[in-house]
Amino acid sequence: MEVDARAPGFIAFAGDGGGEVFAFDNAGAIFLLPMIGMGMEPEAAMPVAADFLELCRGFQRE
């Protein structure tokens, strides 16, 4: 992957199977980064969760 070179400050940890990756920023927040089109530019990152615990809570049934 080219995340280090094209989106510095992000560490990818999973893909969604549709051309995007989930990535941590330096503070531990989670973002969705496009792998195509805009090409993983940091400005294209979409916030998903403040941290991994918040992301996991989103999977729990209420």
PDB file as gemmi writes it, atoms N, CA and C in Angstrom:
CRYST1    1.000    1.000    1.000  90.00  90.00  90.00 P 1                      
ATOM      1  N   MET A   1       0.828  -1.186   0.000  1.00  0.00           N  
ATOM      2  CA  MET A   1       0.000   0.000   0.000  1.00  0.00           C  
ATOM      3  C   MET A   1       0.868   1.243   0.000  1.00  0.00           C  
ATOM      4  N   GLU A   2       0.306   2.289  -0.486  1.00  0.00           N  
ATOM      5  CA  GLU A   2       1.029   3.551  -0.555  1.00  0.00           C  
ATOM      6  C   GLU A   2       0.546   4.554   0.481  1.00  0.00           C  
ATOM      7  N   VAL A   3      -0.064   4.095   1.539  1.00  0.00           N  
ATOM      8  CA  VAL A   3      -0.623   5.006   2.535  1.00  0.00           C  
ATOM      9  C   VAL A   3       0.462   5.893   3.122  1.00  0.00           C  
ATOM     10  N   ASP A   4       1.601   5.325   3.478  1.00  0.00           N  
ATOM     11  CA  ASP A   4       2.686   6.125   4.069  1.00  0.00           C  
ATOM     12  C   ASP A   4       3.114   7.270   3.155  1.00  0.00           C  
ATOM     13  N   ALA A   5       3.221   7.001   1.867  1.00  0.00           N  
ATOM     14  CA  ALA A   5       3.701   8.014   0.930  1.00  0.00           C  
ATOM     15  C   ALA A   5       2.621   9.009   0.528  1.00  0.00           C  
ATOM     16  N   ARG A   6       1.375   8.534   0.366  1.00  0.00           N  
ATOM     17  CA  ARG A   6       0.328   9.393  -0.185  1.00  0.00           C  
ATOM     18  C   ARG A   6      -0.576  10.009   0.872  1.00  0.00           C  
ATOM     19  N   ALA A   7      -0.589   9.442   2.065  1.00  0.00           N  
ATOM     20  CA  ALA A   7      -1.408   9.999   3.148  1.00  0.00           C  
ATOM     21  C   ALA A   7      -0.609   9.943   4.441  1.00  0.00           C  
ATOM     22  N   PRO A   8       0.455  10.746   4.526  1.00  0.00           N  
ATOM     23  CA  PRO A   8       1.281  10.731   5.726  1.00  0.00           C  
ATOM     24  C   PRO A   8       0.472  11.055   6.974  1.00  0.00           C  
ATOM     25  N   GLY A   9       0.819  10.395   8.057  1.00  0.00           N  
ATOM     26  CA  GLY A   9       0.102  10.608   9.307  1.00  0.00           C  
ATOM     27  C   GLY A   9      -1.014   9.606   9.527  1.00  0.00           C  
ATOM     28  N   PHE A  10      -1.260   8.720   8.561  1.00  0.00           N  
ATOM     29  CA  PHE A  10      -2.289   7.695   8.686  1.00  0.00           C  
ATOM     30  C   PHE A  10      -1.660   6.309   8.633  1.00  0.00           C  
ATOM     31  N   ILE A  11      -2.245   5.368   9.382  1.00  0.00           N  
ATOM     32  CA  ILE A  11      -1.816   3.970   9.365  1.00  0.00           C  
ATOM     33  C   ILE A  11      -3.042   3.131   9.031  1.00  0.00           C  
ATOM     34  N   ALA A  12      -3.045   2.514   7.854  1.00  0.00           N  
ATOM     35  CA  ALA A  12      -4.176   1.688   7.420  1.00  0.00           C  
ATOM     36  C   ALA A  12      -4.205   0.385   8.212  1.00  0.00           C  
ATOM     37  N   PHE A  13      -5.429  -0.071   8.555  1.00  0.00           N  
ATOM     38  CA  PHE A  13      -5.546  -1.344   9.270  1.00  0.00           C  
ATOM     39  C   PHE A  13      -6.611  -2.261   8.696  1.00  0.00           C  
ATOM     40  N   ALA A  14      -7.447  -1.794   7.789  1.00  0.00           N  
ATOM     41  CA  ALA A  14      -8.469  -2.658   7.189  1.00  0.00           C  
ATOM     42  C   ALA A  14      -9.017  -2.011   5.927  1.00  0.00           C  
ATOM     43  N   GLY A  15      -9.493  -2.849   5.016  1.00  0.00           N  
ATOM     44  CA  GLY A  15     -10.151  -2.364   3.816  1.00  0.00           C  
ATOM     45  C   GLY A  15     -11.637  -2.678   3.880  1.00  0.00           C  
ATOM     46  N   ASP A  16     -12.425  -1.915   3.139  1.00  0.00           N  
ATOM     47  CA  ASP A  16     -13.864  -2.174   3.133  1.00  0.00           C  
ATOM     48  C   ASP A  16     -14.293  -3.002   1.928  1.00  0.00           C  
ATOM     49  N   GLY A  17     -13.345  -3.387   1.087  1.00  0.00           N  
ATOM     50  CA  GLY A  17     -13.650  -4.179  -0.097  1.00  0.00           C  
ATOM     51  C   GLY A  17     -14.200  -3.355  -1.248  1.00  0.00           C  
ATOM     52  N   GLY A  18     -14.323  -2.075  -1.058  1.00  0.00           N  
ATOM     53  CA  GLY A  18     -14.885  -1.210  -2.089  1.00  0.00           C  
ATOM     54  C   GLY A  18     -13.987  -0.058  -2.476  1.00  0.00           C  
ATOM     55  N   GLY A  19     -12.691  -0.208  -2.291  1.00  0.00           N  
ATOM     56  CA  GLY A  19     -11.763   0.840  -2.702  1.00  0.00           C  
ATOM     57  C   GLY A  19     -11.429   1.861  -1.639  1.00  0.00           C  
ATOM     58  N   GLU A  20     -11.739   1.552  -0.379  1.00  0.00           N  
ATOM     59  CA  GLU A  20     -11.412   2.458   0.718  1.00  0.00           C  
ATOM     60  C   GLU A  20     -10.753   1.669   1.838  1.00  0.00           C  
ATOM     61  N   VAL A  21      -9.926   2.347   2.631  1.00  0.00           N  
ATOM     62  CA  VAL A  21      -9.300   1.711   3.792  1.00  0.00           C  
ATOM     63  C   VAL A  21      -9.647   2.486   5.049  1.00  0.00           C  
ATOM     64  N   PHE A  22      -9.729   1.763   6.145  1.00  0.00           N  
ATOM     65  CA  PHE A  22      -9.865   2.375   7.454  1.00  0.00           C  
ATOM     66  C   PHE A  22      -8.457   2.614   7.967  1.00  0.00           C  
ATOM     67  N   ALA A  23      -8.227   3.781   8.554  1.00  0.00           N  
ATOM     68  CA  ALA A  23      -6.890   4.137   9.000  1.00  0.00           C  
ATOM     69  C   ALA A  23      -6.944   4.953  10.284  1.00  0.00           C  
ATOM     70  N   PHE A  24      -5.926   4.764  11.113  1.00  0.00           N  
ATOM     71  CA  PHE A  24      -5.736   5.578  12.309  1.00  0.00           C  
ATOM     72  C   PHE A  24      -4.950   6.823  11.928  1.00  0.00           C  
ATOM     73  N   ASP A  25      -5.256   7.946  12.581  1.00  0.00           N  
ATOM     74  CA  ASP A  25      -4.372   9.102  12.462  1.00  0.00           C  
ATOM     75  C   ASP A  25      -3.417   9.082  13.651  1.00  0.00           C  
ATOM     76  N   ASN A  26      -2.559  10.067  13.757  1.00  0.00           N  
ATOM     77  CA  ASN A  26      -1.566  10.091  14.836  1.00  0.00           C  
ATOM     78  C   ASN A  26      -2.175  10.156  16.226  1.00  0.00           C  
ATOM     79  N   ALA A  27      -3.407  10.651  16.341  1.00  0.00           N  
ATOM     80  CA  ALA A  27      -4.073  10.766  17.638  1.00  0.00           C  
ATOM     81  C   ALA A  27      -4.900   9.526  17.984  1.00  0.00           C  
ATOM     82  N   GLY A  28      -5.007   8.569  17.048  1.00  0.00           N  
ATOM     83  CA  GLY A  28      -5.772   7.351  17.290  1.00  0.00           C  
ATOM     84  C   GLY A  28      -7.191   7.393  16.764  1.00  0.00           C  
ATOM     85  N   ALA A  29      -7.598   8.515  16.161  1.00  0.00           N  
ATOM     86  CA  ALA A  29      -8.928   8.595  15.553  1.00  0.00           C  
ATOM     87  C   ALA A  29      -8.941   7.749  14.285  1.00  0.00           C  
ATOM     88  N   ILE A  30     -10.132   7.301  13.905  1.00  0.00           N  
ATOM     89  CA  ILE A  30     -10.273   6.426  12.740  1.00  0.00           C  
ATOM     90  C   ILE A  30     -10.954   7.183  11.611  1.00  0.00           C  
ATOM     91  N   PHE A  31     -10.381   7.014  10.417  1.00  0.00           N  
ATOM     92  CA  PHE A  31     -10.878   7.679   9.213  1.00  0.00           C  
ATOM     93  C   PHE A  31     -11.044   6.650   8.106  1.00  0.00           C  
ATOM     94  N   LEU A  32     -11.851   7.003   7.111  1.00  0.00           N  
ATOM     95  CA  LEU A  32     -11.994   6.219   5.897  1.00  0.00           C  
ATOM     96  C   LEU A  32     -11.261   6.978   4.799  1.00  0.00           C  
ATOM     97  N   LEU A  33     -10.304   6.311   4.155  1.00  0.00           N  
ATOM     98  CA  LEU A  33      -9.511   6.938   3.095  1.00  0.00           C  
ATOM     99  C   LEU A  33      -9.813   6.272   1.760  1.00  0.00           C  
ATOM    100  N   PRO A  34     -10.151   7.054   0.722  1.00  0.00           N  
ATOM    101  CA  PRO A  34     -10.351   6.463  -0.593  1.00  0.00           C  
ATOM    102  C   PRO A  34      -9.024   6.013  -1.191  1.00  0.00           C  
ATOM    103  N   MET A  35      -9.035   4.842  -1.793  1.00  0.00           N  
ATOM    104  CA  MET A  35      -7.826   4.311  -2.430  1.00  0.00           C  
ATOM    105  C   MET A  35      -7.803   4.631  -3.926  1.00  0.00           C  
ATOM    106  N   ILE A  36      -8.930   5.076  -4.450  1.00  0.00           N  
ATOM    107  CA  ILE A  36      -9.031   5.397  -5.875  1.00  0.00           C  
ATOM    108  C   ILE A  36      -9.579   6.811  -6.010  1.00  0.00           C  
ATOM    109  N   GLY A  37      -9.593   7.314  -7.205  1.00  0.00           N  
ATOM    110  CA  GLY A  37     -10.140   8.654  -7.432  1.00  0.00           C  
ATOM    111  C   GLY A  37      -9.238   9.725  -6.850  1.00  0.00           C  
ATOM    112  N   MET A  38      -9.586  10.233  -5.672  1.00  0.00           N  
ATOM    113  CA  MET A  38      -8.799  11.292  -5.049  1.00  0.00           C  
ATOM    114  C   MET A  38      -7.438  10.777  -4.610  1.00  0.00           C  
ATOM    115  N   GLY A  39      -7.287   9.486  -4.488  1.00  0.00           N  
ATOM    116  CA  GLY A  39      -5.979   8.904  -4.268  1.00  0.00           C  
ATOM    117  C   GLY A  39      -5.386   9.049  -2.891  1.00  0.00           C  
ATOM    118  N   MET A  40      -6.138   8.799  -1.860  1.00  0.00           N  
ATOM    119  CA  MET A  40      -5.631   8.753  -0.494  1.00  0.00           C  
ATOM    120  C   MET A  40      -5.050  10.071  -0.004  1.00  0.00           C  
ATOM    121  N   GLU A  41      -5.454  11.167  -0.541  1.00  0.00           N  
ATOM    122  CA  GLU A  41      -4.962  12.439  -0.039  1.00  0.00           C  
ATOM    123  C   GLU A  41      -5.540  12.680   1.349  1.00  0.00           C  
ATOM    124  N   PRO A  42      -4.747  13.155   2.284  1.00  0.00           N  
ATOM    125  CA  PRO A  42      -5.244  13.379   3.648  1.00  0.00           C  
ATOM    126  C   PRO A  42      -6.509  14.235   3.695  1.00  0.00           C  
ATOM    127  N   GLU A  43      -6.660  15.163   2.759  1.00  0.00           N  
ATOM    128  CA  GLU A  43      -7.842  16.027   2.736  1.00  0.00           C  
ATOM    129  C   GLU A  43      -9.113  15.241   2.427  1.00  0.00           C  
ATOM    130  N   ALA A  44      -8.989  14.059   1.819  1.00  0.00           N  
ATOM    131  CA  ALA A  44     -10.147  13.244   1.447  1.00  0.00           C  
ATOM    132  C   ALA A  44     -10.581  12.313   2.580  1.00  0.00           C  
ATOM    133  N   ALA A  45      -9.853  12.297   3.689  1.00  0.00           N  
ATOM    134  CA  ALA A  45     -10.169  11.409   4.807  1.00  0.00           C  
ATOM    135  C   ALA A  45     -11.502  11.794   5.439  1.00  0.00           C  
ATOM    136  N   MET A  46     -12.341  10.784   5.652  1.00  0.00           N  
ATOM    137  CA  MET A  46     -13.650  11.000   6.274  1.00  0.00           C  
ATOM    138  C   MET A  46     -13.624  10.437   7.686  1.00  0.00           C  
ATOM    139  N   PRO A  47     -13.925  11.231   8.708  1.00  0.00           N  
ATOM    140  CA  PRO A  47     -13.900  10.739  10.083  1.00  0.00           C  
ATOM    141  C   PRO A  47     -14.948   9.651  10.301  1.00  0.00           C  
ATOM    142  N   VAL A  48     -14.549   8.616  11.056  1.00  0.00           N  
ATOM    143  CA  VAL A  48     -15.438   7.497  11.365  1.00  0.00           C  
ATOM    144  C   VAL A  48     -15.684   7.397  12.868  1.00  0.00           C  
ATOM    145  N   ALA A  49     -14.620   7.473  13.655  1.00  0.00           N  
ATOM    146  CA  ALA A  49     -14.739   7.340  15.113  1.00  0.00           C  
ATOM    147  C   ALA A  49     -13.575   8.047  15.781  1.00  0.00           C  
ATOM    148  N   ALA A  50     -13.791   8.477  17.017  1.00  0.00           N  
ATOM    149  CA  ALA A  50     -12.749   9.173  17.762  1.00  0.00           C  
ATOM    150  C   ALA A  50     -11.597   8.252  18.146  1.00  0.00           C  
ATOM    151  N   ASP A  51     -11.910   6.954  18.311  1.00  0.00           N  
ATOM    152  CA  ASP A  51     -10.881   5.967  18.652  1.00  0.00           C  
ATOM    153  C   ASP A  51     -11.428   4.567  18.370  1.00  0.00           C  
ATOM    154  N   PHE A  52     -10.601   3.548  18.596  1.00  0.00           N  
ATOM    155  CA  PHE A  52     -10.991   2.175  18.274  1.00  0.00           C  
ATOM    156  C   PHE A  52     -12.154   1.700  19.142  1.00  0.00           C  
ATOM    157  N   LEU A  53     -12.177   2.097  20.400  1.00  0.00           N  
ATOM    158  CA  LEU A  53     -13.269   1.697  21.283  1.00  0.00           C  
ATOM    159  C   LEU A  53     -14.605   2.241  20.775  1.00  0.00           C  
ATOM    160  N   GLU A  54     -14.622   3.478  20.338  1.00  0.00           N  
ATOM    161  CA  GLU A  54     -15.857   4.048  19.783  1.00  0.00           C  
ATOM    162  C   GLU A  54     -16.284   3.287  18.532  1.00  0.00           C  
ATOM    163  N   LEU A  55     -15.333   2.914  17.699  1.00  0.00           N  
ATOM    164  CA  LEU A  55     -15.642   2.129  16.509  1.00  0.00           C  
ATOM    165  C   LEU A  55     -16.285   0.806  16.898  1.00  0.00           C  
ATOM    166  N   CYS A  56     -15.708   0.128  17.877  1.00  0.00           N  
ATOM    167  CA  CYS A  56     -16.247  -1.166  18.343  1.00  0.00           C  
ATOM    168  C   CYS A  56     -17.641  -1.013  18.926  1.00  0.00           C  
ATOM    169  N   ARG A  57     -17.876   0.046  19.649  1.00  0.00           N  
ATOM    170  CA  ARG A  57     -19.206   0.280  20.225  1.00  0.00           C  
ATOM    171  C   ARG A  57     -20.271   0.409  19.139  1.00  0.00           C  
ATOM    172  N   GLY A  58     -19.863   0.872  17.980  1.00  0.00           N  
ATOM    173  CA  GLY A  58     -20.791   1.010  16.860  1.00  0.00           C  
ATOM    174  C   GLY A  58     -21.278  -0.326  16.330  1.00  0.00           C  
ATOM    175  N   PHE A  59     -20.590  -1.416  16.656  1.00  0.00           N  
ATOM    176  CA  PHE A  59     -20.984  -2.742  16.216  1.00  0.00           C  
ATOM    177  C   PHE A  59     -21.900  -3.452  17.215  1.00  0.00           C  
ATOM    178  N   GLN A  60     -22.070  -2.896  18.388  1.00  0.00           N  
ATOM    179  CA  GLN A  60     -22.898  -3.521  19.411  1.00  0.00           C  
ATOM    180  C   GLN A  60     -24.377  -3.326  19.123  1.00  0.00           C  
ATOM    181  N   ARG A  61     -25.137  -4.338  19.465  1.00  0.00           N  
ATOM    182  CA  ARG A  61     -26.592  -4.230  19.350  1.00  0.00           C  
ATOM    183  C   ARG A  61     -27.133  -3.496  20.555  1.00  0.00           C  
ATOM    184  N   GLU A  62     -28.153  -2.734  20.332  1.00  0.00           N  
ATOM    185  CA  GLU A  62     -28.763  -1.983  21.438  1.00  0.00           C  
ATOM    186  C   GLU A  62     -29.998  -2.687  21.930  1.00  0.00           C  
TER     187      GLU A  62                                                      
END                                                                             
